[in-house]
Amino acid sequence: MARMARTSPTRKRRVQKGKRRFRDRGGKEWKGSIVDYKEVDLLHKFLTASSKMMSRKRAGTNAREQRDIRRAIKRARYLALLPFTGT
């Protein structure tokens, strides 16, 4: 017989109010979905040390903002404003 994973339906994750797993990467100057590929300093905040794009969960953005950031990063890379690989 195959072993089944033990899961408890009564067990819940503890989530503290007001506590985020990752800090807000955008900072105070980040106002939402207005992203331009020429704002290299802002786009750098959404890249890891190896120049990978951060996930939505880690960046703290919603789906629309993440799409705008992704598009801006790809345009900036194409125009050589951002690196394709880490430094």
C-alpha positions in Angstrom: 0.0 0.0 0.0 1.1 3.5 -0.7 1.7 5.8 2.2 -0.5 8.8 2.5 0.8 12.1 3.8 -0.4 12.9 7.2 -2.3 16.2 7.3 -4.3 17.6 10.1 -7.4 19.6 9.0 -7.4 21.4 12.4 -3.8 22.7 12.1 -3.5 26.3 10.9 -0.6 28.5 10.2 0.1 31.2 12.7 0.2 34.6 11.0 1.0 37.7 13.0 -0.9 40.8 12.1 1.1 43.5 10.5 4.1 41.3 10.1 5.4 40.7 6.5 7.8 37.9 5.5 9.8 40.2 3.3 10.3 43.9 3.6 8.8 46.2 1.0 11.3 46.4 -1.8 9.9 49.5 -3.5 10.4 51.8 -0.6 8.5 55.1 0.0 9.0 56.4 -3.5 7.1 53.3 -5.0 3.6 54.5 -5.7 2.1 51.6 -7.5 1.8 50.6 -11.1 3.6 53.6 -12.7 6.9 52.0 -13.9 9.2 53.2 -16.6 12.2 51.3 -18.1 14.3 54.5 -17.7 14.0 54.4 -13.9 17.0 52.1 -13.4 17.4 52.8 -9.7 13.8 51.7 -9.0 14.1 48.6 -11.2 17.3 47.6 -9.4 15.3 47.2 -6.2 13.2 44.4 -7.8 16.3 42.4 -8.9 18.3 39.9 -6.8 22.1 40.0 -6.6 22.2 37.6 -9.5 20.0 40.0 -11.6 16.9 37.8 -11.4 13.5 39.3 -11.1 12.0 39.0 -7.6 8.8 37.1 -7.1 5.6 38.9 -6.3 5.6 37.6 -2.8 9.1 38.9 -2.1 8.7 42.2 -3.9 5.3 42.9 -2.3 3.6 43.8 -5.5 0.2 42.8 -7.0 -0.1 41.0 -10.3 -0.6 44.1 -12.5 2.4 45.9 -10.9 4.5 42.7 -11.3 3.7 42.6 -15.1 4.6 46.3 -15.5 7.9 45.7 -13.6 8.7 42.6 -15.7 8.1 44.5 -18.9 10.2 47.5 -17.8 13.1 45.3 -16.7 13.1 43.4 -20.0 13.1 46.7 -22.0 15.9 48.1 -19.8 17.9 45.0 -20.4 17.4 45.2 -24.1 18.7 48.8 -24.1 21.6 47.8 -21.9 20.5 49.9 -18.9 20.3 46.8 -16.7 22.5 43.7 -16.8 21.3 40.3 -17.9 23.6 38.6 -15.3 24.8 39.5 -11.8 28.0 41.4 -11.1 
